Amino acid sequence: MNTDLPQPQRGRKGGTDTGPRNVELDRQNPDLLVPPAEDSGTIPNLKFSMSMAHTRIEDGGWTREVTQRELPVATQLAGVDMKLNPGAYRELHWHKQSEWAYVLRGSCRIGAVDQEGRNFLEDVEQGDLWFFPKGVPHHIQALGEGVEFLLVFDDGMFSENSTFMISDYFAHTPRSVIAKNFGWRQEQLADLPEREKYIFSGQVPPPLESDAVVSPTGDVPRTFKHRMLAQAPERFDGGQARVTDSKNFAASDTISAALVEIDPGGLRELHWHPTNDEWQYWISGQGRMGVFASSGVNRTFNYQAGDVGYVPFAYGHYVENTGTEPLVFLEMFRSPRFEDISLSQWMANTPSQVSADTLNLSRSMIDALPHSKQRIMA
């Protein structure tokens, strides 16, 4: 027997698995194969990897998504991983949902026009965000090195395959109507697309100032761009966090987020979110998350780069870095404000005898707890 193979054994409990089995998945998910002894009961699956999602390959890039279809528990938010080659477009389009985005690598130009005809055009790069309200038409074009970005939508059933695209709209409108609407001749419309273009190749755009269009109604009143990585982080003994919500990015009025970096061995403290579910995207490193669902139910999941995680509203949880490099992930919420409740802070700000009596601990242990959130611990 190969003694290097992970086995579903804990002490004298369990036994060997002789197969068939996917050993690589077992190695990536040790806390599923051998759950901590504290785990109990069943809760919905809280993990799905972008690598397991269908990839749509287009002339100019690719995209894949994790929605409620792939991760049924994820009812509030859905996410898309998209790559555009240099100069390629995500064509002119709009959504029924608001769009929040984080640039993972590279750079691109984003543009939008709101209901008053006010326009917006900006370049974004790694670590930048953008946010487009629902119904506002926009486009994305990759700059010289290409771009990969994460899109998050405030609806778990959202799908990139059902957006409103200008090419699709034109293809399904009589050409006589198009000609009348724009003051064109029908013979000028011979080369209109016959179907949506979605992602397609193009030339790298000129410098931003050369591409600008002056709208007679002016610019949008609130910028749709935010430099998240340029924010000064909150620093803790075990890592750091950057919180972006409507307080420092006013346009983002339906989605808030935190970019969390945990040092090796560090811990995102025991906490929960009092108002909304949490949708996660794991950027680098590896870690595990323990989730407490009340009524004696607890599960532990392992995560790597490219995974999507989810935590239902009010479930207690922690995230621990189990690797040798920093663990970096985004946590996002369908809410204009980021809110979390620290288990430690709650106990510290409650009469200490109450917590001591409840947990059979000494009062001095409770008195030593910090009265402010720690968020990340060494």
C-alpha positions as CSV (number, residue, x, y, z in Angstrom):
1,M,0.0,0.0,0.0
2,N,1.2,3.5,-0.8
3,T,1.7,5.2,2.6
4,D,2.0,8.6,0.9
5,L,-1.7,8.6,-0.1
6,P,-4.0,10.6,2.1
7,Q,-6.5,8.3,3.8
8,P,-9.9,8.9,5.5
9,Q,-8.5,8.1,8.9
10,R,-8.4,9.9,12.2
11,G,-6.6,7.9,14.9
12,R,-8.4,4.6,15.2
13,K,-11.4,5.8,13.3
14,G,-12.0,5.5,9.6
15,G,-10.1,3.3,7.3
16,T,-8.2,3.2,4.0
17,D,-9.7,4.1,0.6
18,T,-8.4,1.7,-2.0
19,G,-10.2,3.5,-4.8
20,P,-11.4,4.4,-7.3
21,R,-10.7,7.9,-6.1
22,N,-9.4,11.3,-7.2
23,V,-6.2,11.6,-5.2
24,E,-5.4,15.2,-6.3
25,L,-8.8,16.4,-5.0
26,D,-8.3,14.5,-1.7
27,R,-4.9,16.3,-1.4
28,Q,-6.5,19.7,-2.1
29,N,-9.3,19.1,0.4
30,P,-7.8,17.4,3.5
31,D,-10.6,18.7,5.8
32,L,-13.2,17.1,3.6
33,L,-11.4,13.8,3.6
34,V,-10.6,13.9,7.3
35,P,-12.8,16.5,8.9
36,P,-11.8,18.1,12.2
37,A,-13.3,16.2,15.1
38,E,-15.4,19.3,15.8
39,D,-17.2,19.1,12.5
40,S,-20.8,17.8,12.7
41,G,-23.9,17.5,10.6
42,T,-24.5,18.6,7.0
43,I,-24.7,22.0,5.5
44,P,-24.8,23.0,1.8
45,N,-21.6,22.9,-0.2
46,L,-19.8,26.2,0.2
47,K,-17.1,25.8,-2.5
48,F,-16.9,25.7,-6.2
49,S,-13.7,26.2,-8.3
50,M,-13.6,28.5,-11.4
51,S,-11.5,25.7,-12.8
52,M,-14.5,23.4,-12.7
53,A,-16.7,26.0,-14.6
54,H,-17.4,25.9,-18.3
55,T,-15.1,28.2,-20.3
56,R,-16.6,30.2,-23.1
57,I,-13.8,30.8,-25.7
58,E,-14.3,33.8,-28.1
59,D,-12.3,35.7,-30.7
60,G,-10.4,37.9,-28.3
61,G,-10.6,36.2,-25.0
62,W,-12.5,33.8,-22.7
63,T,-14.8,33.8,-19.8
64,R,-16.2,31.5,-17.1
65,E,-18.7,31.9,-14.3
66,V,-19.9,30.6,-11.0
67,T,-23.6,31.3,-10.4
68,Q,-26.3,29.7,-8.4
69,R,-26.4,27.0,-11.0
70,E,-22.9,25.8,-10.1
71,L,-23.1,26.7,-6.3
72,P,-26.8,26.4,-5.3
73,V,-26.3,28.1,-1.9
74,A,-25.1,31.3,-3.6
75,T,-28.5,33.1,-3.9
76,Q,-27.3,36.7,-3.5
77,L,-24.2,37.1,-5.7
78,A,-22.7,35.5,-8.8
79,G,-19.2,35.9,-10.3
80,V,-17.4,35.9,-13.6
81,D,-13.7,35.4,-14.4
82,M,-12.9,37.1,-17.8
83,K,-9.8,37.5,-19.9
84,L,-9.4,40.0,-22.8
85,N,-6.4,39.9,-25.1
86,P,-4.6,43.2,-26.0
87,G,-7.1,45.5,-27.8
88,A,-10.0,43.0,-27.4
89,Y,-13.5,44.3,-26.4
90,R,-16.2,43.1,-24.1
91,E,-18.8,44.7,-26.4
92,L,-21.2,47.5,-25.6
93,H,-23.8,46.0,-23.3
94,W,-26.0,46.4,-20.2
95,H,-27.4,44.3,-17.4
96,K,-30.5,44.0,-15.2
97,Q,-28.0,43.7,-12.3
98,S,-25.3,46.0,-11.0
99,E,-21.7,45.1,-12.0
100,W,-18.8,45.2,-9.5
101,A,-15.3,44.3,-10.8
102,Y,-11.7,43.8,-9.5
103,V,-8.7,43.8,-11.9
104,L,-6.7,40.7,-11.2
105,R,-3.9,41.5,-13.7
106,G,-3.2,43.7,-16.7
107,S,-5.2,46.8,-17.5
108,C,-8.2,47.9,-19.6
109,R,-10.3,50.9,-20.5
110,I,-13.9,51.1,-19.2
111,G,-16.6,53.4,-20.5
112,A,-20.2,54.1,-19.6
113,V,-23.1,56.6,-20.4
114,D,-25.8,57.1,-17.8
115,Q,-29.6,57.9,-18.3
116,E,-28.8,61.6,-18.5
117,G,-26.3,61.1,-21.3
118,R,-23.4,61.9,-18.9
119,N,-20.4,59.8,-19.8
120,F,-17.4,58.1,-18.1
121,L,-14.1,56.9,-19.5
122,E,-11.2,55.7,-17.4
123,D,-8.2,53.3,-17.5
124,V,-8.0,50.7,-14.7
125,E,-5.2,48.3,-13.7
126,Q,-4.4,45.5,-11.2
127,G,-6.0,46.2,-7.9
128,D,-8.5,48.7,-9.2
129,L,-12.3,48.4,-9.0
130,W,-15.2,49.5,-11.1
131,F,-18.9,49.6,-10.5
132,F,-21.7,50.1,-13.0
133,P,-25.3,50.5,-11.7
134,K,-27.9,48.2,-13.2
135,G,-29.2,49.3,-16.6
136,V,-26.3,51.6,-17.3
137,P,-24.7,50.7,-20.7
138,H,-20.9,50.2,-20.7
139,H,-18.0,48.5,-22.5
140,I,-14.5,47.2,-21.6
141,Q,-11.4,47.2,-23.8
142,A,-8.0,45.6,-23.0
143,L,-4.9,47.8,-23.1
144,G,-1.5,46.7,-24.3
145,E,-0.8,43.8,-22.0
146,G,-4.4,42.4,-22.0
147,V,-6.4,42.1,-18.8
148,E,-8.1,39.5,-16.6
149,F,-10.7,40.6,-14.1
150,L,-13.4,39.3,-11.7
151,L,-16.9,40.5,-12.2
152,V,-19.5,40.2,-9.4
153,F,-23.3,40.7,-9.8
154,D,-25.9,41.3,-7.2
155,D,-28.1,38.3,-8.2
156,G,-27.1,34.6,-7.7
157,M,-29.0,33.6,-10.9
158,F,-27.1,36.1,-13.1
159,S,-25.4,34.7,-16.2
160,E,-23.0,36.4,-18.6
161,N,-24.8,34.5,-21.4
162,S,-28.0,36.6,-21.0
163,T,-26.8,40.2,-21.0
164,F,-28.2,42.9,-23.3
165,M,-25.7,43.4,-26.2
166,I,-25.9,46.2,-28.8
167,S,-24.9,43.8,-31.7
168,D,-27.7,41.4,-30.6
169,Y,-30.2,44.3,-30.4
170,F,-29.3,45.5,-33.9
171,A,-29.5,41.9,-35.3
172,H,-33.1,41.5,-34.1
173,T,-34.4,44.9,-35.1
174,P,-35.8,45.5,-38.7
175,R,-33.2,47.4,-40.7
176,S,-35.9,49.8,-41.8
177,V,-36.4,50.7,-38.2
178,I,-32.7,51.1,-37.6
179,A,-32.3,53.3,-40.6
180,K,-35.3,55.5,-39.6
181,N,-34.1,55.7,-36.0
182,F,-30.6,56.9,-36.8
183,G,-31.2,58.7,-40.1
184,W,-29.2,56.2,-42.1
185,R,-29.9,54.5,-45.4
186,Q,-30.7,50.8,-45.4
187,E,-27.9,50.1,-47.9
188,Q,-25.4,51.4,-45.3
189,L,-26.4,48.5,-43.0
190,A,-25.3,45.6,-45.1
191,D,-22.4,44.6,-42.8
192,L,-24.3,44.7,-39.5
193,P,-23.5,41.7,-37.3
194,E,-26.0,38.8,-37.6
195,R,-25.6,37.8,-34.0
196,E,-24.0,39.0,-30.8
197,K,-20.2,39.7,-30.8
198,Y,-19.8,39.5,-27.0
199,I,-15.9,39.3,-26.9
200,F,-14.1,40.2,-30.1
201,S,-10.6,41.4,-31.2
202,G,-9.7,45.0,-31.7
203,Q,-6.8,47.4,-31.8
204,V,-5.2,48.7,-28.6
205,P,-6.9,52.1,-28.0
206,P,-5.0,55.4,-28.1
207,P,-4.0,57.4,-25.0
208,L,-7.0,58.1,-22.8
209,E,-7.1,61.8,-23.6
210,S,-7.3,61.0,-27.4
211,D,-10.3,58.6,-26.8
212,A,-12.3,61.0,-24.7
213,V,-15.8,62.2,-25.8
214,V,-17.2,65.4,-24.4
215,S,-20.8,65.0,-23.6
216,P,-23.0,68.2,-23.5
217,T,-24.5,66.9,-20.2
218,G,-21.1,66.4,-18.6
219,D,-19.5,63.6,-16.7
220,V,-21.2,61.1,-14.4
221,P,-21.6,62.7,-10.9
222,R,-19.8,59.9,-9.1
223,T,-16.8,58.1,-10.5
224,F,-17.3,54.4,-11.4
225,K,-13.6,53.7,-10.6
226,H,-11.9,53.1,-7.3
227,R,-8.2,52.2,-6.6
228,M,-8.7,49.5,-3.9
229,L,-5.1,48.4,-3.8
230,A,-4.0,52.0,-3.3
231,Q,-6.1,52.2,-0.1
232,A,-4.1,52.3,3.1
233,P,-4.9,48.9,4.7
234,E,-5.9,48.2,8.3
235,R,-2.9,46.3,9.7
236,F,-3.1,43.6,12.3
237,D,-0.6,41.2,13.8
238,G,-1.5,38.4,11.3
239,G,-2.1,40.4,8.1
240,Q,-4.1,43.3,6.7
241,A,-7.4,44.2,5.2
242,R,-8.8,46.8,2.9
243,V,-12.6,47.5,3.1
244,T,-14.3,49.3,0.2
245,D,-18.0,50.2,0.4
246,S,-20.2,53.2,-0.2
247,K,-18.4,55.2,2.5
248,N,-15.2,55.4,0.3
249,F,-16.6,54.4,-3.1
250,A,-19.9,56.2,-3.3
251,A,-21.0,54.8,-6.7
252,S,-21.0,51.2,-5.3
253,D,-24.4,51.3,-3.6
254,T,-25.3,47.6,-3.9
255,I,-22.0,45.8,-3.3
256,S,-19.3,46.1,-0.6
257,A,-16.1,44.2,-0.3
258,A,-12.9,43.5,1.7
259,L,-9.6,42.5,0.3
260,V,-8.0,40.3,3.0
261,E,-4.4,39.2,3.2
262,I,-3.5,36.7,5.9
263,D,0.1,35.8,6.8
264,P,1.2,32.2,7.0
265,G,-0.3,30.7,10.1
266,G,-2.6,33.7,10.6
267,L,-6.3,33.7,11.2
268,R,-9.3,35.8,10.0
269,E,-10.9,35.9,13.4
270,L,-14.1,34.1,14.5
271,H,-16.9,36.3,13.3
272,W,-20.1,36.6,11.3
273,H,-22.0,39.1,9.1
274,P,-25.2,40.4,10.6
275,T,-27.0,41.5,7.4
276,N,-25.9,39.5,4.3
277,D,-24.4,36.4,2.8
278,E,-20.7,36.5,1.9
279,W,-19.4,35.6,-1.5
280,Q,-15.6,35.0,-1.7
281,Y,-13.0,34.8,-4.4
282,W,-9.6,33.3,-3.5
283,I,-6.7,35.0,-5.3
284,S,-3.6,33.3,-4.0
285,G,-2.3,31.0,-1.3
286,Q,-4.3,28.3,0.4
287,G,-6.4,28.1,3.5
288,R,-9.3,26.5,5.3
289,M,-12.6,27.9,6.5
290,G,-14.6,26.5,9.4
291,V,-18.4,27.4,9.3
292,F,-20.8,27.1,12.2
293,A,-24.4,26.9,11.2
294,S,-26.0,26.6,14.7
295,S,-27.8,23.6,16.1
296,G,-24.6,21.7,16.5
297,V,-23.7,21.8,12.8
298,N,-20.2,22.8,11.7
299,R,-18.2,22.1,8.5
300,T,-14.7,22.8,7.3
301,F,-13.7,23.6,3.7
302,N,-10.3,24.0,2.0
303,Y,-9.7,26.7,-0.6
304,Q,-7.0,27.5,-3.2
305,A,-6.5,30.2,-5.8
306,G,-9.4,30.4,-8.2
307,D,-12.0,29.0,-5.8
308,V,-15.3,30.6,-5.0
309,G,-16.5,30.4,-1.4
310,Y,-19.8,31.3,0.2
311,V,-21.1,31.8,3.7
312,P,-24.8,32.2,4.4
313,F,-26.0,35.1,6.4
314,A,-25.2,35.0,10.2
315,Y,-23.1,31.8,10.0
316,G,-20.1,32.0,12.3
317,H,-16.8,31.3,10.5
318,Y,-13.0,31.8,10.5
319,V,-10.4,31.6,7.8
320,E,-6.9,30.2,8.5
321,N,-3.8,30.4,6.3
322,T,-2.6,26.8,6.0
323,G,0.2,27.5,3.5
324,T,3.6,29.0,3.4
325,E,2.8,32.2,1.5
326,P,0.2,35.0,2.2
327,L,-3.4,34.0,1.7
328,V,-5.3,36.7,-0.3
329,F,-9.0,36.6,-1.0
330,L,-12.0,38.9,-1.6
331,E,-15.1,38.8,0.5
332,M,-18.1,40.5,-1.0
333,F,-21.7,41.4,0.1
334,R,-24.9,42.5,-1.5
335,S,-25.0,45.6,0.6
336,P,-23.7,49.2,0.4
337,R,-22.0,48.8,3.8
338,F,-19.4,46.2,5.0
339,E,-20.4,44.9,8.4
340,D,-19.0,42.1,10.6
341,I,-19.4,41.1,14.2
342,S,-16.3,39.9,16.1
343,L,-16.8,37.1,18.5
344,S,-14.0,38.4,20.7
345,Q,-15.2,42.0,20.6
346,W,-18.7,40.9,21.6
347,M,-17.4,39.0,24.6
348,A,-15.0,41.8,25.6
349,N,-17.9,44.3,25.7
350,T,-20.3,42.1,27.6
351,P,-20.0,41.9,31.4
352,S,-17.1,39.5,31.8
353,Q,-18.8,37.4,34.5
354,V,-21.5,36.5,32.0
355,S,-19.0,35.1,29.4
356,A,-17.0,33.4,32.1
357,D,-20.0,31.7,33.6
358,T,-21.3,30.6,30.2
359,L,-18.0,29.2,28.9
360,N,-16.6,27.8,32.2
361,L,-13.6,30.2,31.9
362,S,-11.8,32.5,34.4
363,R,-13.0,36.1,34.5
364,S,-9.4,37.2,34.0
365,M,-9.3,35.5,30.6
366,I,-12.3,37.4,29.5
367,D,-11.0,40.7,30.9
368,A,-7.8,40.3,28.8
369,L,-9.8,40.3,25.5
370,P,-9.4,43.4,23.2
371,H,-12.4,45.7,23.0
372,S,-11.9,46.4,19.3
373,K,-12.0,44.1,16.3
374,Q,-8.8,42.2,15.5
375,R,-10.1,40.8,12.2
376,I,-6.7,39.1,11.5
377,M,-4.6,37.4,14.2
378,A,-1.1,35.9,14.1
